[in-house]
Amino acid sequence: MFPFWTYSCSDYKTNSPKAHKERKLKFLKWLRDDLETRLAGINGAIATIESQLEREEVN
């Protein structure tokens, strides 16, 4: 992942420390949401495989 909170050419008017922190916070929240989505998918896959293994043990 690339940190997108750095200043770009279009941000020259809003390069205050507060604006920088707000962009960084927005990016980090997006990153957290993305990771939570991926983790939910992995947890779902694990649960599915575990239930399949349990059914196979019963049969």
Backbone torsions as a table, in degrees:
resi	resn	phi	psi	omega
1	MET	NA	143.7	-179.5
2	PHE	-106.7	131.7	-179.7
3	PRO	-72.5	108.8	-176.2
4	PHE	-87.5	12.2	-179.5
5	TRP	-89.9	3.6	176.6
6	THR	-74.3	161.0	-177.7
7	TYR	-75.0	141.2	174.0
8	SER	-114.1	175.1	-177.9
9	CYS	-60.9	-33.2	-177.3
10	SER	-77.7	-9.9	-177.1
11	ASP	-97.3	14.7	-174.7
12	TYR	-64.5	-23.7	179.8
13	LYS	-82.5	-23.7	-175.5
14	THR	-119.3	44.9	-177.8
15	ASN	-96.4	36.7	175.9
16	SER	-77.1	157.9	177.4
17	PRO	-58.1	-36.0	179.6
18	LYS	-65.8	-44.5	179.6
19	ALA	-63.1	-39.3	177.8
20	HIS	-61.2	-46.1	-179.6
21	LYS	-65.9	-36.5	178.9
22	GLU	-66.0	-41.2	177.4
23	ARG	-65.9	-40.7	178.9
24	LYS	-63.1	-44.2	179.1
25	LEU	-62.3	-42.7	179.0
26	LYS	-61.3	-43.6	178.6
27	PHE	-63.5	-45.7	-178.1
28	LEU	-64.9	-36.3	176.5
29	LYS	-66.8	-39.2	177.2
30	TRP	-63.3	-43.2	179.8
31	LEU	-61.4	-43.5	178.6
32	ARG	-61.7	-45.0	179.9
33	ASP	-62.1	-40.4	178.9
34	ASP	-63.4	-44.3	179.9
35	LEU	-66.4	-37.5	177.6
36	GLU	-63.7	-38.2	178.4
37	THR	-64.6	-44.8	178.6
38	ARG	-63.7	-42.2	179.9
39	LEU	-63.8	-38.8	177.8
40	ALA	-62.1	-40.2	177.9
41	GLY	-64.8	-42.5	178.8
42	ILE	-65.1	-43.3	178.0
43	ASN	-61.6	-39.1	177.5
44	GLY	-64.1	-42.0	179.0
45	ALA	-65.1	-41.4	178.2
46	ILE	-62.4	-45.3	-179.3
47	ALA	-62.5	-39.7	179.9
48	THR	-64.1	-46.5	-179.0
49	ILE	-66.1	-39.4	177.9
50	GLU	-62.8	-41.8	179.5
51	SER	-67.8	-35.6	176.6
52	GLN	-64.4	-41.6	178.6
53	LEU	-64.5	-40.0	178.5
54	GLU	-63.8	-40.7	178.8
55	ARG	-64.5	-38.0	179.7
56	GLU	-67.6	-34.8	178.8
57	GLU	-67.5	-35.0	-179.3
58	VAL	-69.4	-40.1	-178.5
59	ASN	-79.2	NA	NA
